[in-house]
């Protein structure tokens, strides 16, 4: 019996046989599917950046060939996912002030913003709109190891109607130039989806209604018809792409849901019937309910036009009230911040606002992890700490289920099983 016990003990501390390039250890990790903590994890990540297995760190001894990332005292969560960012935009430069800069300036700041976003713990983002295919360029540079940043799901140009939120109404007719993303019929809409897909779009973004920062339009007025939206959704889904619809007004939200759009961005003025329709169709709401604080606090100091500020004053509180009603109704919810409308790197400030307006901490965290992975169609890649998923994690000290604001200042970021060298100061 003694020999048996000694043999069992030696087996328990034998070098791990799991094939891995690195192993991450911490006090515990959050299983976002169950909402429970798993104590003393040893999370093994292979050469391809995916998790190969999870063991109890107290029962395994690690081979010297495996890179050991030890995070004592830390709680691990899956790498966070922001479903609505604009990496090549700056909140600090708004309105006509942006015309002072060259076209390539925005790509340059996009590199810095990508680094800030990763440092803040967001290892995956959906970039829903950028000019010149800049988000595809960022994706290529990050994936190639040339620059630091999150995994990017690029939308490239956002599709909209002439004179709408995705067009440019800021200049007089003598400077008129039809934006490459403008469509004015279902046929043009289908062709535009194919063109964007050809050059790297992995999600399609549309502008179904007016917006806060577009000039000369009603923030809630519908701008794409049901037929145009359905043509876009059908074409995108045929190409295995998801579709996101910028939509503030109730009519535009409703038609986007009926057209088969996958996620509704902003969803500010959805009434109770439309909320129930979203629930019935399992259409995700992706609501940026933090940035109202920043927009109203900075006013016109960043170049924001008074017209846009007036729109935000009208819509901000209503959006948060809609969020509250949608959560209570059981609409599937996502975490999307519209970073670029407020400074990049501060994405996690929205968690507390989501809790303030009706979510529990685990619901808010799920919106930025497992739910986001599902909405992206990448549930087998991101959103959980589990075998087969990418080894993307963030570490905090303490219990984020008790204090979700801990996520505003993460202690460490791991992407693909590698510790991120954080060069940008935490916000």
C-alpha positions as CSV (number, residue, x, y, z in Angstrom):
1,X,0.0,0.0,0.0
2,X,2.8,2.4,0.8
3,X,4.5,1.7,-2.6
4,X,1.1,2.4,-4.2
5,X,0.7,5.7,-2.5
6,X,4.3,6.8,-3.3
7,X,3.7,5.9,-7.0
8,X,0.5,7.8,-7.1
9,X,2.1,10.9,-5.5
10,X,5.0,10.8,-8.0
11,X,2.5,10.5,-10.9
12,X,0.6,13.5,-9.6
13,X,3.6,15.7,-9.8
14,X,5.1,14.2,-12.9
15,X,6.0,16.6,-15.8
16,X,2.8,17.4,-17.7
17,X,2.3,15.5,-20.9
18,X,0.0,18.1,-22.5
19,X,1.6,19.5,-25.7
20,X,2.1,23.2,-25.1
21,X,4.4,26.1,-25.8
22,X,3.3,28.0,-22.6
23,X,1.4,27.6,-19.4
24,X,-0.4,30.3,-17.5
25,X,-1.1,29.9,-13.8
26,X,-3.0,32.2,-11.4
27,X,-5.1,31.9,-8.3
28,X,-8.3,31.2,-10.3
29,X,-10.1,31.8,-13.6
30,X,-13.7,32.7,-14.3
31,X,-15.7,30.2,-16.3
32,X,-18.0,32.7,-18.0
33,X,-20.4,30.0,-19.1
34,X,-21.3,28.9,-15.5
35,X,-20.4,32.1,-13.7
36,X,-18.1,30.1,-11.3
37,X,-14.5,30.4,-10.5
38,X,-12.0,27.5,-11.1
39,X,-9.2,27.5,-8.5
40,X,-5.5,27.0,-9.2
41,X,-5.6,26.6,-13.0
42,X,-2.7,25.7,-15.2
43,X,-3.8,26.7,-18.7
44,X,-1.7,25.2,-21.4
45,X,-1.4,26.9,-24.8
46,X,0.1,25.4,-27.9
47,X,2.3,26.7,-30.7
48,X,-0.8,27.9,-32.6
49,X,-1.9,30.1,-29.7
50,X,-4.8,27.9,-28.8
51,X,-5.5,26.3,-25.4
52,X,-4.6,22.6,-25.4
53,X,-5.7,21.8,-21.9
54,X,-6.4,23.0,-18.4
55,X,-5.1,21.2,-15.3
56,X,-4.9,21.8,-11.5
57,X,-1.6,23.6,-11.0
58,X,-1.2,21.8,-7.6
59,X,-0.9,18.4,-9.3
60,X,1.4,19.0,-12.2
61,X,5.1,19.9,-12.7
62,X,6.0,21.9,-15.7
63,X,8.7,21.0,-18.2
64,X,11.5,23.5,-18.6
65,X,10.6,23.5,-22.3
66,X,7.3,25.2,-21.6
67,X,7.2,29.0,-21.1
68,X,5.6,29.6,-17.6
69,X,3.6,32.8,-17.1
70,X,2.9,32.9,-13.4
71,X,0.3,35.5,-12.2
72,X,0.1,34.9,-8.4
73,X,-2.9,36.5,-6.7
74,X,-4.7,37.1,-10.0
75,X,-8.1,36.3,-11.3
76,X,-8.1,35.4,-15.0
77,X,-11.0,36.2,-17.4
78,X,-11.2,35.5,-21.1
79,X,-9.7,38.3,-23.3
80,X,-12.3,41.0,-23.5
81,X,-14.2,41.7,-26.8
82,X,-15.4,45.1,-27.9
83,X,-18.0,44.8,-30.6
84,X,-18.0,48.4,-31.7
85,X,-14.8,50.4,-32.2
86,X,-13.3,52.8,-34.7
87,X,-9.5,52.4,-34.3
88,X,-8.7,55.0,-36.9
89,X,-10.8,57.7,-35.2
90,X,-9.9,60.1,-32.3
91,X,-12.4,61.5,-29.9
92,X,-9.9,64.3,-29.3
93,X,-10.3,65.5,-32.9
94,X,-13.9,66.0,-34.0
95,X,-16.0,67.9,-36.4
96,X,-14.3,70.1,-39.0
97,X,-11.0,70.0,-37.1
98,X,-10.4,66.6,-38.7
99,X,-9.9,68.3,-42.1
100,X,-6.6,69.7,-40.9
101,X,-5.0,66.3,-41.1
102,X,-3.8,64.2,-44.0
103,X,-5.6,61.0,-45.0
104,X,-2.7,58.8,-43.7
105,X,-2.7,60.5,-40.3
106,X,-5.7,58.4,-39.3
107,X,-3.9,55.2,-40.1
108,X,-0.9,56.3,-38.0
109,X,-3.1,57.0,-35.0
110,X,-4.9,53.7,-35.6
111,X,-1.6,51.9,-34.8
112,X,-1.4,53.7,-31.5
113,X,-5.1,53.0,-30.7
114,X,-4.6,49.3,-31.4
115,X,-1.9,49.2,-28.8
116,X,-4.0,51.1,-26.2
117,X,-6.9,48.7,-26.8
118,X,-4.8,45.6,-26.3
119,X,-3.2,47.1,-23.2
120,X,-6.7,47.7,-21.8
121,X,-7.4,43.9,-22.0
122,X,-9.4,43.9,-25.3
123,X,-7.9,41.1,-27.3
124,X,-10.6,41.1,-30.0
125,X,-12.5,44.0,-31.5
126,X,-15.0,44.5,-34.3
127,X,-14.0,47.6,-36.2
128,X,-17.3,48.8,-37.6
129,X,-16.2,51.4,-40.2
130,X,-13.0,52.9,-41.5
131,X,-11.9,54.6,-44.7
132,X,-9.4,53.3,-47.2
133,X,-9.6,49.7,-45.8
134,X,-7.4,50.9,-43.0
135,X,-8.9,48.3,-40.5
136,X,-7.9,45.5,-42.9
137,X,-4.3,47.0,-43.0
138,X,-4.2,47.1,-39.2
139,X,-5.4,43.5,-39.1
140,X,-2.7,42.4,-41.5
141,X,0.0,44.2,-39.6
142,X,-1.1,42.8,-36.2
143,X,-1.5,39.3,-37.5
144,X,1.9,39.5,-39.2
145,X,3.5,40.5,-35.9
146,X,4.6,43.9,-37.1
147,X,2.6,45.9,-34.6
148,X,0.8,45.2,-31.3
149,X,-3.0,45.1,-31.2
150,X,-6.1,43.0,-30.8
151,X,-7.6,40.5,-33.2
152,X,-9.6,42.6,-35.6
153,X,-12.9,41.8,-37.4
154,X,-12.9,44.6,-40.0
155,X,-16.0,46.1,-41.6
156,X,-14.0,48.5,-43.9
157,X,-16.4,51.1,-45.2
158,X,-19.9,51.3,-43.7
159,X,-22.7,51.2,-46.3
160,X,-25.3,54.0,-46.3
161,X,-27.6,56.1,-48.4
162,X,-26.9,59.3,-50.2
163,X,-27.0,62.1,-47.7
164,X,-27.2,59.7,-44.8
165,X,-25.0,59.0,-41.7
166,X,-22.5,57.1,-43.8
167,X,-22.2,59.8,-46.4
168,X,-20.4,63.2,-45.9
169,X,-22.7,66.1,-45.4
170,X,-20.2,68.5,-43.9
171,X,-19.1,70.3,-47.1
172,X,-20.9,72.4,-49.7
173,X,-21.9,71.1,-53.2
174,X,-18.8,72.5,-54.8
175,X,-16.9,69.9,-52.9
176,X,-19.4,67.1,-53.5
177,X,-17.9,63.6,-53.8
178,X,-20.0,60.5,-53.6
179,X,-18.6,58.3,-50.8
180,X,-17.6,54.8,-52.0
181,X,-19.9,53.3,-49.4
182,X,-23.1,55.0,-50.7
183,X,-25.9,52.9,-52.2
184,X,-29.3,53.9,-53.5
185,X,-31.0,50.6,-54.4
186,X,-31.1,46.9,-53.4
187,X,-29.0,46.1,-56.5
188,X,-26.3,48.6,-55.5
189,X,-26.4,47.3,-52.0
190,X,-25.8,43.7,-53.1
191,X,-22.9,44.8,-55.3
192,X,-21.4,46.9,-52.5
193,X,-21.4,43.9,-50.1
194,X,-19.5,41.8,-52.7
195,X,-17.0,44.6,-53.2
196,X,-16.3,45.1,-49.5
197,X,-15.9,41.3,-49.1
198,X,-13.5,41.2,-52.0
199,X,-11.1,43.6,-50.2
200,X,-11.2,42.2,-46.8
201,X,-14.4,42.9,-44.9
202,X,-15.3,40.2,-42.4
203,X,-18.4,41.9,-41.2
204,X,-20.8,44.3,-43.0
205,X,-21.8,47.5,-41.3
206,X,-24.8,49.6,-42.5
207,X,-26.3,52.9,-41.5
208,X,-30.0,52.2,-41.2
209,X,-30.8,55.6,-39.6
210,X,-29.3,59.0,-38.9
211,X,-26.8,59.6,-36.3
212,X,-25.4,61.9,-33.6
213,X,-22.2,62.9,-35.4
214,X,-23.6,63.2,-38.9
215,X,-24.7,66.7,-39.9
216,X,-28.1,67.7,-41.3
217,X,-30.0,64.5,-40.6
218,X,-32.4,63.4,-38.0
219,X,-30.8,61.1,-35.5
220,X,-33.6,58.6,-35.6
221,X,-34.8,59.0,-39.2
222,X,-34.6,55.9,-41.3
223,X,-32.2,56.1,-44.3
224,X,-32.1,52.6,-45.8
225,X,-35.3,50.9,-46.9
226,X,-36.3,47.4,-45.7
227,X,-35.6,46.1,-49.2
228,X,-32.1,47.6,-49.2
229,X,-31.3,46.1,-45.8
230,X,-32.7,42.7,-46.8
231,X,-30.6,42.7,-49.9
232,X,-27.5,43.4,-47.8
233,X,-28.3,40.8,-45.2
234,X,-29.1,38.1,-47.8
235,X,-25.9,38.8,-49.7
236,X,-23.7,39.0,-46.6
237,X,-25.1,35.8,-45.2
238,X,-24.6,34.0,-48.4
239,X,-20.9,35.0,-48.1
240,X,-21.0,33.8,-44.4
241,X,-20.6,37.3,-43.1
242,X,-22.5,38.9,-40.2
243,X,-24.2,42.3,-40.6
244,X,-24.3,45.2,-38.0
245,X,-26.8,48.0,-38.4
246,X,-26.2,51.5,-36.9
247,X,-29.8,52.3,-35.9
248,X,-31.1,54.8,-33.4
249,X,-34.7,55.3,-34.5
250,X,-37.4,52.7,-33.8
251,X,-38.6,52.3,-37.4
252,X,-35.1,51.7,-38.7
253,X,-34.4,49.2,-35.8
254,X,-37.6,47.3,-36.6
255,X,-36.9,47.0,-40.3
256,X,-33.3,46.0,-39.6
257,X,-34.6,43.1,-37.4
258,X,-37.1,42.1,-40.1
259,X,-34.4,42.2,-42.7
260,X,-32.3,39.6,-40.8
261,X,-29.6,42.0,-39.6
262,X,-27.5,40.2,-36.9
263,X,-26.7,43.1,-34.5
264,X,-28.3,46.5,-33.8
265,X,-25.8,49.2,-32.9
266,X,-27.0,51.9,-30.5
267,X,-30.7,50.8,-30.6
268,X,-31.5,54.1,-28.7
269,X,-35.2,54.6,-29.4
270,X,-36.5,51.1,-29.7
271,X,-40.0,50.9,-28.2
272,X,-41.3,47.9,-26.2
273,X,-42.8,46.2,-29.3
274,X,-39.5,46.4,-31.1
275,X,-37.6,45.1,-28.1
276,X,-39.9,42.1,-28.1
277,X,-39.3,41.6,-31.8
278,X,-35.6,41.6,-31.2
279,X,-36.0,39.0,-28.5
280,X,-38.1,36.8,-30.7
281,X,-35.6,37.0,-33.6
282,X,-32.6,36.7,-31.3
283,X,-31.2,39.9,-32.7
284,X,-28.4,41.2,-30.6
285,X,-28.5,44.8,-29.2
286,X,-25.0,46.4,-29.0
287,X,-25.5,49.6,-27.0
288,X,-22.8,52.2,-26.3
289,X,-24.2,53.5,-23.0
290,X,-21.0,54.9,-21.5
291,X,-19.8,57.5,-24.0
292,X,-22.7,59.9,-23.3
293,X,-20.7,60.9,-20.2
294,X,-17.6,61.8,-22.2
295,X,-19.5,63.6,-25.0
296,X,-21.5,65.8,-22.7
297,X,-18.5,66.5,-20.4
298,X,-16.2,67.6,-23.3
299,X,-18.9,69.5,-25.2
300,X,-17.6,71.3,-28.2
301,X,-14.0,71.5,-26.9
302,X,-12.8,68.7,-29.2
303,X,-14.4,70.2,-32.2
304,X,-17.8,68.5,-31.9
305,X,-20.4,70.6,-33.6
306,X,-23.2,72.1,-31.5
307,X,-25.7,70.2,-33.7
308,X,-24.2,66.9,-32.7
309,X,-24.0,67.9,-29.0
310,X,-27.7,68.8,-29.1
311,X,-28.5,65.4,-30.6
312,X,-26.6,63.6,-27.9
313,X,-28.4,65.6,-25.2
314,X,-31.7,64.5,-26.7
315,X,-30.8,60.8,-27.1
316,X,-28.3,59.8,-24.3
317,X,-30.7,59.2,-21.4
318,X,-33.3,57.7,-23.7
319,X,-30.7,55.1,-24.9
320,X,-29.8,54.1,-21.3
321,X,-33.5,53.7,-20.5
322,X,-33.9,51.5,-23.6
323,X,-30.9,49.5,-22.5
324,X,-32.6,48.9,-19.1
325,X,-35.9,47.8,-20.7
326,X,-34.1,45.5,-23.2
327,X,-32.1,43.8,-20.4
328,X,-35.3,43.3,-18.4
329,X,-37.0,41.9,-21.5
330,X,-34.3,39.4,-22.1
331,X,-32.9,40.7,-25.4
332,X,-29.5,39.2,-26.1
333,X,-27.0,41.9,-25.3
334,X,-23.4,42.7,-26.4
335,X,-20.6,44.9,-25.2
336,X,-19.8,47.7,-27.7
337,X,-18.4,51.1,-26.8
338,X,-18.0,53.2,-30.0
339,X,-14.4,53.8,-28.9
340,X,-13.2,56.6,-31.1
341,X,-16.1,58.7,-30.0
342,X,-14.4,58.7,-26.6
343,X,-10.7,57.9,-26.0
344,X,-9.4,54.5,-26.9
345,X,-8.1,52.4,-24.0
346,X,-11.0,53.4,-21.7
347,X,-13.3,50.8,-23.2
348,X,-13.8,48.9,-19.9
349,X,-15.4,52.0,-18.2
350,X,-18.7,50.8,-19.8
351,X,-18.9,47.7,-17.6
352,X,-19.9,49.8,-14.6
353,X,-22.5,51.7,-16.6
354,X,-24.0,48.4,-17.8
355,X,-24.3,47.3,-14.2
356,X,-25.8,50.6,-13.2
357,X,-28.5,50.3,-15.8
358,X,-29.7,46.8,-15.0
359,X,-27.1,44.1,-15.7
360,X,-25.4,41.9,-13.1
361,X,-21.6,41.9,-13.3
362,X,-21.5,38.4,-14.8
363,X,-24.1,39.5,-17.5
364,X,-21.9,42.5,-18.4
365,X,-18.8,40.3,-18.5
366,X,-20.6,37.7,-20.7
367,X,-21.6,40.5,-23.1
368,X,-17.9,41.1,-23.7
369,X,-16.8,37.5,-23.8
370,X,-19.0,34.4,-24.5
371,X,-21.9,36.4,-26.0
372,X,-19.6,38.4,-28.2
373,X,-17.9,35.3,-29.5
374,X,-21.3,33.8,-30.4
375,X,-22.4,37.0,-32.2
376,X,-19.1,37.1,-34.2
377,X,-19.7,33.5,-35.3
378,X,-16.4,32.7,-33.5
379,X,-17.5,30.9,-30.4
380,X,-15.0,28.2,-31.0
381,X,-12.2,30.8,-31.2
382,X,-12.8,33.5,-28.6
383,X,-14.9,34.4,-25.6
384,X,-14.0,31.6,-23.1
385,X,-11.0,30.0,-21.4
386,X,-11.5,26.5,-22.7
387,X,-9.6,24.0,-24.8
388,X,-9.6,24.9,-28.5
389,X,-10.0,28.6,-27.9
390,X,-7.3,31.1,-28.3
391,X,-5.2,31.6,-25.2
392,X,-6.4,35.2,-24.7
393,X,-6.8,36.3,-21.1
394,X,-6.8,39.2,-18.8
395,X,-5.7,39.2,-15.2
396,X,-7.0,41.4,-12.3
397,X,-6.5,41.4,-8.6
398,X,-9.7,40.8,-6.8
399,X,-13.2,39.6,-7.6
400,X,-14.8,41.3,-10.7
401,X,-18.1,39.7,-9.9
402,X,-18.2,41.9,-6.8
403,X,-16.5,44.9,-8.3
404,X,-16.7,45.0,-12.1
405,X,-14.7,48.2,-12.2
406,X,-11.6,46.1,-11.6
407,X,-11.6,45.5,-15.3
408,X,-10.9,49.2,-15.9
409,X,-7.3,48.6,-14.9
410,X,-6.2,45.0,-15.8
411,X,-2.9,43.8,-14.3
412,X,-1.8,41.6,-17.2
413,X,-2.9,40.7,-20.7
414,X,-2.2,37.4,-22.5
415,X,-2.8,37.0,-26.2
416,X,-2.3,33.6,-27.9
417,X,-0.5,32.3,-24.8
418,X,2.0,35.1,-24.8
419,X,2.3,37.8,-22.2
420,X,1.7,41.2,-23.8
421,X,4.5,43.7,-23.3
422,X,2.4,46.7,-22.1
423,X,4.1,49.8,-23.4
424,X,1.1,52.2,-23.1
425,X,0.2,53.4,-19.6
426,X,-3.1,52.1,-18.3
427,X,-5.9,54.8,-18.4
